[in-house]
Amino acid sequence: MNNIKKIVFSCVKNIGKEHKNKKLMLPNDKTVLFGANLDSMGIVFLVTDIEQEISQELGLQLALADERAMSQKTSPFRSISTLVKYIEKLVNENKKK
């Protein structure tokens, strides 16, 4: 699952460069995404970028911002670690199909 983490970090860094946000340009597992560093539109751009990269790198079509994600007790978009865990879960479920 190291590929997923690399994809997320790469996309977060790119969004950080676009928004000139140093915390996002130098991310770590605990980097907060939604609220502190990204607004709703920033999350939309990040999710779109990650979905495209997963499609290209892993050949999977995932919808990260769906009803399931929004209904979780802890938002998967809260931090990098929660987002990576959520994506790993979706990838594993997709592979079982």
Secondary structure, DSSP 8 states (H G I E B T S, - for coil): -HHHHHHHHHHHHHHHHHHT-HHHHS--TT-B-BTTTB-HHHHHHHHHHHHHHHHHHH-----SSSHHHHTSSS-TTSBHHHHHHHHHHHHHHHHH-
